[in-house]
Amino acid sequence: MTSDSSQLSAYMDREIVLDLQSSYVILGTLIGEDHRYLFLADADVHDLRDTKTTRELYIVDSRRHGIRTNRKRVLVRKDEIVGLSALEDVEI
């Protein structure tokens, strides 16, 4: 877990994108973590079943126009995450 924590420290206090195993994508500011969860602030928890857009288009739109916050704080289970990137690394 130490190596995971040191890798995550590069994303601390930055806006990130979390791709989950489910139809959800979560964007927000990474503010902490423990052995089970990532903690995000000012987050957008988005269920892609609620829109006609693709995951990639939704993320690119968020990069262009900013995160549409719908949660002040959210905990995300690490075992649900399939990808993590900085929002600023999303190519538009």
Backbone as a printed PyTorch tensor [residue, N CA C, xyz], in Angstrom:
tensor([[[  0.8210,  -1.1960,   0.0000],
         [  0.0000,   0.0000,   0.0000],
         [  0.8600,   1.2530,   0.0000]],

        [[  2.0650,   1.1600,   0.4990],
         [  2.9310,   2.3340,   0.5230],
         [  3.1990,   2.8480,  -0.8830]],

        [[  3.4770,   1.9520,  -1.8210],
         [  3.7320,   2.4100,  -3.1820],
         [  2.4870,   3.0330,  -3.7910]],

        [[  1.2940,   2.4700,  -3.4910],
         [  0.0490,   3.0700,  -3.9640],
         [ -0.1080,   4.4730,  -3.4060]],

        [[  0.1660,   4.6360,  -2.1190],
         [  0.0290,   5.9390,  -1.4760],
         [  0.9990,   6.9520,  -2.0550]],

        [[  2.2230,   6.5260,  -2.3340],
         [  3.1880,   7.4710,  -2.8850],
         [  2.8130,   7.8710,  -4.3050]],

        [[  2.2560,   6.9590,  -5.0700],
         [  1.7910,   7.3000,  -6.4170],
         [  0.5900,   8.2350,  -6.3560]],

        [[ -0.3000,   8.0120,  -5.4100],
         [ -1.4750,   8.8800,  -5.2640],
         [ -1.1060,  10.2770,  -4.8040]],

        [[ -0.0020,  10.4120,  -4.1040],
         [  0.3800,  11.7350,  -3.6010],
         [  0.6000,  12.7300,  -4.7420]],

        [[  0.9460,  12.2510,  -5.9190],
         [  1.1210,  13.1320,  -7.0800],
         [ -0.2000,  13.7610,  -7.5230]],

        [[ -1.3160,  13.1590,  -7.1250],
         [ -2.6380,  13.6590,  -7.5090],
         [ -3.3360,  14.4320,  -6.3900]],

        [[ -2.7310,  14.4710,  -5.2250],
         [ -3.3540,  15.1170,  -4.0690],
         [ -3.6000,  16.6020,  -4.3330]],

        [[ -4.7910,  17.0590,  -3.9550],
         [ -5.2170,  18.4570,  -4.1130],
         [ -5.3310,  18.8790,  -5.5750]],

        [[ -5.4870,  17.9130,  -6.4540],
         [ -5.6800,  18.1960,  -7.8820],
         [ -7.0280,  17.6480,  -8.3240]],

        [[ -7.5790,  18.2220,  -9.3840],
         [ -8.8100,  17.7000,  -9.9650],
         [ -8.4760,  16.4170, -10.7200]],

        [[ -9.2480,  15.3630, -10.4340],
         [ -8.9880,  14.0620, -11.0410],
         [-10.2520,  13.5050, -11.6790]],

        [[-10.0450,  12.4810, -12.5010],
         [-11.1170,  11.7180, -13.1290],
         [-10.9790,  10.2810, -12.6590]],

        [[-12.0700,   9.7140, -12.1570],
         [-12.0920,   8.3080, -11.7670],
         [-13.0450,   7.5600, -12.6880]],

        [[-12.5240,   6.5900, -13.4150],
         [-13.3600,   5.6890, -14.1970],
         [-13.6550,   4.4890, -13.3090]],

        [[-14.9340,   4.1860, -13.1270],
         [-15.3240,   3.0810, -12.2610],
         [-15.7420,   1.8670, -13.0780]],

        [[-15.7850,   0.7050, -12.4330],
         [-16.2270,  -0.5250, -13.0860],
         [-17.6630,  -0.4010, -13.5730]],

        [[-18.4510,   0.3630, -12.8610],
         [-19.8610,   0.5390, -13.2000],
         [-20.0110,   1.6200, -14.2610]],

        [[-21.2170,   2.0810, -14.4530],
         [-21.4950,   3.1240, -15.4430],
         [-21.2330,   4.5240, -14.9000]],

        [[-20.5950,   4.6150, -13.7570],
         [-20.3110,   5.9240, -13.1570],
         [-18.9220,   6.4210, -13.5250]],

        [[-18.8220,   7.7360, -13.6480],
         [-17.5440,   8.4220, -13.7380],
         [-17.5970,   9.5140, -12.6740]],

        [[-16.5030,   9.6970, -11.9490],
         [-16.4720,  10.6810, -10.8670],
         [-15.3120,  11.6330, -11.1080]],

        [[-15.6110,  12.9230, -11.0310],
         [-14.6010,  13.9680, -11.1660],
         [-14.6210,  14.7880,  -9.8950]],

        [[-13.4630,  15.2120,  -9.4410],
         [-13.4000,  16.0350,  -8.2410],
         [-11.9660,  16.2540,  -7.8080]],

        [[-11.8120,  16.9250,  -6.6820],
         [-10.4920,  17.2120,  -6.1340],
         [-10.1320,  16.1500,  -5.1040]],

        [[ -9.0160,  15.4580,  -5.3270],
         [ -8.5580,  14.4270,  -4.3950],
         [ -8.0170,  15.1010,  -3.1440]],

        [[ -8.6250,  14.7840,  -1.9890],
         [ -8.2020,  15.4250,  -0.7400],
         [ -7.6650,  14.4380,   0.2930]],

        [[ -7.7610,  13.1380,   0.0160],
         [ -7.2480,  12.1700,   0.9700],
         [ -7.5470,  10.7500,   0.5430]],

        [[ -7.0530,   9.8110,   1.3480],
         [ -7.2730,   8.3910,   1.0790],
         [ -6.9600,   7.5780,   2.3200]],

        [[ -7.5240,   6.3850,   2.3730],
         [ -7.1270,   5.4000,   3.3680],
         [ -7.0140,   4.0600,   2.6610]],

        [[ -6.9620,   2.9800,   3.4080],
         [ -6.7620,   1.6710,   2.7870],
         [ -7.9320,   1.2360,   1.9070]],

        [[ -9.1090,   1.8390,   2.0820],
         [-10.2920,   1.4080,   1.3500],
         [-10.8860,   2.4640,   0.4200]],

        [[-10.7150,   3.7450,   0.7360],
         [-11.4100,   4.8090,   0.0140],
         [-10.4730,   5.9140,  -0.4670]],

        [[-10.8990,   6.5750,  -1.5550],
         [-10.3590,   7.8780,  -1.9280],
         [-11.3850,   8.9050,  -1.4890]],

        [[-10.9230,  10.0510,  -0.9910],
         [-11.8000,  11.1270,  -0.5450],
         [-11.6910,  12.2670,  -1.5430]],

        [[-12.8380,  12.6900,  -2.0820],
         [-12.8710,  13.7800,  -3.0440],
         [-13.7520,  14.9030,  -2.5250]],

        [[-13.4020,  16.1220,  -2.8950],
         [-14.2050,  17.3070,  -2.5810],
         [-14.6680,  17.9320,  -3.8910]],

        [[-15.7650,  18.6810,  -3.8020],
         [-16.3030,  19.3890,  -4.9700],
         [-16.3910,  18.4480,  -6.1660]],

        [[-17.1240,  17.3640,  -5.9770],
         [-17.1450,  16.2660,  -6.9400],
         [-18.4020,  16.2600,  -7.8030]],

        [[-18.2480,  15.6360,  -8.9590],
         [-19.3500,  15.3400,  -9.8690],
         [-19.4450,  13.8280,  -9.9500]],

        [[-20.4920,  13.2610,  -9.3550],
         [-20.7550,  11.8300,  -9.4440],
         [-21.7720,  11.6690, -10.5650]],

        [[-21.3280,  11.1120, -11.6920],
         [-22.1630,  11.0920, -12.8910],
         [-22.4420,   9.6650, -13.3460]],

        [[-23.7260,   9.3390, -13.4440],
         [-24.1740,   8.0470, -13.9530],
         [-24.4040,   8.1930, -15.4550]],

        [[-23.6090,   7.5210, -16.2420],
         [-23.7000,   7.6510, -17.6930],
         [-24.9930,   7.0820, -18.2640]],

        [[-25.7370,   6.3210, -17.4800],
         [-27.0410,   5.8420, -17.9480],
         [-28.0450,   6.9780, -18.0400]],

        [[-27.7470,   8.1000, -17.3700],
         [-28.6600,   9.2440, -17.3610],
         [-28.4660,  10.1820, -18.5480]],

        [[-27.4770,   9.9210, -19.3960],
         [-27.2050,  10.7980, -20.5320],
         [-26.9890,   9.9720, -21.7910]],

        [[-27.0180,  10.6420, -22.9160],
         [-26.7660,   9.9680, -24.1920],
         [-25.3140,  10.1020, -24.6260]],

        [[-24.5230,  10.8310, -23.8620],
         [-23.1190,  11.0370, -24.2160],
         [-22.2640,   9.8510, -23.7730]],

        [[-21.1010,   9.7380, -24.3680],
         [-20.1620,   8.6840, -23.9760],
         [-19.3350,   9.1500, -22.7810]],

        [[-18.6710,   8.2160, -22.1660],
         [-17.7800,   8.5210, -21.0400],
         [-16.7110,   9.5270, -21.4710]],

        [[-16.0720,   9.2760, -22.5940],
         [-14.9870,  10.1490, -23.0490],
         [-15.4770,  11.5560, -23.3660]],

        [[-16.6110,  11.6710, -24.0320],
         [-17.1360,  13.0040, -24.3490],
         [-17.5200,  13.7640, -23.0860]],

        [[-18.0620,  13.0590, -22.1000],
         [-18.4230,  13.7200, -20.8430],
         [-17.1710,  14.2560, -20.1440]],

        [[-16.1170,  13.4690, -20.1380],
         [-14.8670,  13.8790, -19.4920],
         [-14.2250,  15.0500, -20.2370]],

        [[-14.2000,  14.9840, -21.5560],
         [-13.6380,  16.0870, -22.3490],
         [-14.4410,  17.3620, -22.1210]],

        [[-15.7630,  17.2460, -22.0690],
         [-16.6120,  18.4110, -21.8020],
         [-16.3070,  19.0020, -20.4250]],

        [[-16.0680,  18.1530, -19.4510],
         [-15.7140,  18.6290, -18.1090],
         [-14.3500,  19.3000, -18.1080]],

        [[-13.4580,  18.8180, -18.9210],
         [-12.1350,  19.4540, -19.0400],
         [-12.2690,  20.8510, -19.6440]],

        [[-13.1130,  20.9650, -20.6530],
         [-13.2990,  22.2550, -21.3320],
         [-14.0250,  23.2760, -20.4650]],

        [[-15.0880,  22.8330, -19.7840],
         [-15.9980,  23.7600, -19.1130],
         [-15.9590,  23.7100, -17.5910]],

        [[-15.1830,  22.7850, -17.0410],
         [-15.0930,  22.6550, -15.5930],
         [-16.0040,  21.5670, -15.0520]],

        [[-15.7110,  21.1670, -13.8400],
         [-16.4810,  20.1160, -13.1700],
         [-17.8160,  20.6830, -12.7080]],

        [[-18.8910,  19.9600, -13.0220],
         [-20.2370,  20.3370, -12.5790],
         [-20.4950,  19.6700, -11.2180]],

        [[-20.1480,  20.3700, -10.1770],
         [-20.1850,  19.8110,  -8.8270],
         [-21.6100,  19.4790,  -8.3950]],

        [[-21.8020,  18.2460,  -7.9010],
         [-23.0750,  17.8640,  -7.3000],
         [-22.8890,  17.1960,  -5.9340]],

        [[-21.6540,  17.1530,  -5.4450],
         [-21.3500,  16.6460,  -4.1040],
         [-20.2280,  17.4940,  -3.5070]],

        [[-20.4080,  17.9170,  -2.2430],
         [-19.3200,  18.6380,  -1.5600],
         [-18.1860,  17.6900,  -1.2170]],

        [[-18.5390,  16.4860,  -0.7670],
         [-17.5480,  15.4690,  -0.4190],
         [-18.1030,  14.1030,  -0.8230]],

        [[-17.1960,  13.2240,  -1.2210],
         [-17.6030,  11.8700,  -1.5770],
         [-16.4450,  10.9120,  -1.2880]],

        [[-16.7740,   9.7190,  -0.8340],
         [-15.8130,   8.6400,  -0.6400],
         [-16.0350,   7.6320,  -1.7570]],

        [[-14.9540,   7.1910,  -2.3840],
         [-15.0390,   6.2440,  -3.4920],
         [-14.2200,   5.0140,  -3.1370]],

        [[-14.8550,   3.8490,  -3.2150],
         [-14.1460,   2.6070,  -2.9060],
         [-13.0600,   2.3410,  -3.9380]],

        [[-11.8650,   2.1110,  -3.4630],
         [-10.7290,   1.8770,  -4.3590],
         [-10.9310,   0.6510,  -5.2450]],

        [[-11.5940,  -0.3820,  -4.7140],
         [-11.7630,  -1.6000,  -5.5060],
         [-12.7500,  -1.4340,  -6.6610]],

        [[-13.4270,  -0.3010,  -6.7500],
         [-14.3360,  -0.0040,  -7.8630],
         [-13.6500,   0.7740,  -8.9820]],

        [[-12.4490,   1.2730,  -8.7200],
         [-11.7730,   2.1640,  -9.6650],
         [-10.9680,   1.3530, -10.6820]],

        [[-11.1790,   1.6520, -11.9670],
         [-10.3870,   1.0050, -13.0160],
         [ -9.3890,   1.9730, -13.6410]],

        [[ -9.5760,   3.2670, -13.4190],
         [ -8.6450,   4.2520, -13.9540],
         [ -8.7060,   5.5510, -13.1910]],

        [[ -7.5590,   6.2060, -13.0620],
         [ -7.4510,   7.4990, -12.3870],
         [ -6.4990,   8.3590, -13.2000]],

        [[ -6.9180,   9.5930, -13.4730],
         [ -6.0220,  10.5300, -14.1580],
         [ -6.3180,  11.9410, -13.6800]],

        [[ -5.3510,  12.8060, -13.8710],
         [ -5.5720,  14.2200, -13.5780],
         [ -6.4590,  14.7920, -14.6790]],

        [[ -7.4050,  15.6360, -14.3100],
         [ -8.2840,  16.2490, -15.3060],
         [ -7.4650,  17.0470, -16.3140]],

        [[ -6.4090,  17.6880, -15.8560],
         [ -5.5820,  18.4870, -16.7750],
         [ -4.8360,  17.6250, -17.7920]],

        [[ -4.7490,  16.3090, -17.5540],
         [ -4.1060,  15.4050, -18.5070],
         [ -5.0520,  14.9070, -19.5960]],

        [[ -6.3350,  15.2400, -19.4800],
         [ -7.3080,  14.8580, -20.5050],
         [ -7.0550,  15.7180, -21.7400]],

        [[ -6.8440,  15.0650, -22.8580],
         [ -6.5610,  15.7920, -24.0940],
         [ -7.8580,  16.2330, -24.7570]],

        [[ -7.8650,  17.5120, -25.1510],
         [ -9.0650,  18.0440, -25.8080],
         [ -8.7430,  18.4980, -27.2190]]])
